[in-house]
Amino acid sequence: VAREHRAPAGYDWGLPQRRLGAWGEALGFQVVDPLPTMRERHEALVAAGTPEGGALYTPFDSHWNARGNALAGELLAGAPALKSLKGLQDNE
């Protein structure tokens, strides 16, 4: 954002997620976007007094920490497409 001389408040942080999701859906893929749930859970943890770095992200970074990775895994495991694949594996 700074390199492009843009104000962080004016930057659309969700645009990459929306573009990637639309692209995947246009190609016929089931898109699982963990970002809305990740944001909600992160804000709830911070509001509950969890230190910022202990919520879902690595401190001073946008990458998930262990808790964030676990939540992303739960969200992906709950996707209908993955559940149908599990059913195939169970029948082998």
C-alpha contacts under 8 A as a table, 3 or more apart, distances in Angstrom:
res1	aa1	res2	aa2	distance
1	V	4	E	5.27
1	V	5	H	6.31
1	V	6	R	5.35
1	V	7	A	6.96
1	V	8	P	6.40
1	V	11	Y	7.45
2	A	5	H	4.85
2	A	6	R	5.87
2	A	7	A	7.34
2	A	8	P	7.90
3	R	6	R	7.71
6	R	10	G	7.07
6	R	11	Y	6.99
7	A	10	G	5.36
7	A	11	Y	6.57
8	P	11	Y	5.21
12	D	15	L	5.59
13	W	16	P	7.13
14	G	17	Q	5.38
14	G	18	R	6.30
15	L	18	R	5.13
15	L	19	R	6.08
16	P	19	R	5.19
16	P	20	L	6.04
17	Q	20	L	5.28
17	Q	21	G	5.96
17	Q	33	D	7.43
17	Q	35	L	7.95
18	R	21	G	5.08
18	R	22	A	6.04
19	R	22	A	5.20
19	R	23	W	6.10
20	L	23	W	5.07
20	L	24	G	6.15
21	G	24	G	5.16
21	G	25	E	6.13
21	G	31	V	5.94
21	G	33	D	7.38
22	A	25	E	5.15
22	A	26	A	6.01
23	W	26	A	5.11
23	W	27	L	6.38
24	G	27	L	5.14
24	G	28	G	6.41
24	G	29	F	5.25
24	G	30	Q	7.21
24	G	31	V	6.35
25	E	28	G	4.91
25	E	29	F	5.12
25	E	30	Q	6.33
25	E	31	V	6.40
26	A	29	F	7.47
30	Q	81	A	6.90
32	V	75	L	7.78
32	V	76	L	6.70
32	V	79	A	6.93
33	D	36	P	7.23
34	P	37	T	5.64
34	P	38	M	5.91
34	P	72	A	6.26
34	P	75	L	6.60
34	P	76	L	7.91
35	L	38	M	4.91
35	L	39	R	5.97
36	P	39	R	5.24
36	P	40	E	6.26
37	T	40	E	5.09
37	T	41	R	6.03
38	M	41	R	5.24
38	M	42	H	5.90
38	M	56	L	7.54
38	M	68	G	7.44
38	M	71	L	7.56
38	M	72	A	7.72
39	R	42	H	5.09
39	R	43	E	6.06
40	E	43	E	5.28
40	E	44	A	6.16
41	R	44	A	5.05
41	R	45	L	6.14
41	R	56	L	7.97
42	H	45	L	5.18
42	H	46	V	6.20
42	H	55	A	5.58
42	H	56	L	5.75
43	E	46	V	5.13
43	E	47	A	5.96
44	A	47	A	5.02
44	A	48	A	6.07
45	L	48	A	5.05
45	L	49	G	6.55
45	L	50	T	5.36
45	L	55	A	5.70
46	V	49	G	5.22
46	V	50	T	4.88
46	V	51	P	6.34
46	V	52	E	5.93
46	V	55	A	6.39
47	A	50	T	7.22
50	T	54	G	6.10
50	T	55	A	6.08
51	P	54	G	5.20
51	P	55	A	6.59
52	E	55	A	5.62
52	E	57	Y	7.95
52	E	59	P	6.99
53	G	56	L	7.18
53	G	57	Y	6.04
53	G	58	T	5.60
53	G	59	P	4.37
53	G	60	F	7.73
54	G	57	Y	7.12
54	G	58	T	7.61
54	G	59	P	7.83
54	G	65	N	7.96
55	A	67	R	7.21
55	A	68	G	7.61
56	L	64	W	5.64
56	L	65	N	5.60
56	L	66	A	7.44
56	L	67	R	5.43
56	L	68	G	4.19
56	L	69	N	7.85
57	Y	61	D	6.82
57	Y	62	S	6.09
57	Y	63	H	5.54
57	Y	64	W	4.23
57	Y	65	N	4.90
57	Y	67	R	7.97
57	Y	68	G	6.24
58	T	61	D	5.33
58	T	62	S	6.63
58	T	63	H	5.71
58	T	64	W	5.79
58	T	65	N	5.07
59	P	62	S	7.99
64	W	67	R	7.36
64	W	68	G	4.69
64	W	69	N	5.74
65	N	68	G	5.10
65	N	69	N	6.13
66	A	69	N	5.10
66	A	70	A	6.15
67	R	70	A	5.11
67	R	71	L	6.32
68	G	71	L	5.17
68	G	72	A	6.19
69	N	72	A	5.05
69	N	73	G	6.13
70	A	73	G	5.07
70	A	74	E	6.30
71	L	74	E	5.05
71	L	75	L	6.26
72	A	75	L	5.12
72	A	76	L	6.15
73	G	76	L	5.12
73	G	77	A	5.94
74	E	77	A	5.10
74	E	78	G	6.27
75	L	78	G	5.28
75	L	79	A	6.76
76	L	79	A	5.29
76	L	82	L	7.48
77	A	82	L	6.22
77	A	83	K	7.07
78	G	82	L	7.15
78	G	83	K	6.78
79	A	82	L	5.47
79	A	83	K	6.34
80	P	83	K	4.97
80	P	84	S	6.20
81	A	84	S	5.23
81	A	85	L	6.45
82	L	85	L	5.01
82	L	86	K	6.23
83	K	86	K	5.05
83	K	87	G	6.37
84	S	87	G	5.06
84	S	88	L	6.54
85	L	88	L	5.07
85	L	89	Q	6.40
86	K	89	Q	5.03
86	K	90	D	6.20
87	G	90	D	5.10
87	G	91	N	6.47
88	L	91	N	5.27
88	L	92	E	6.65
89	Q	92	E	5.36
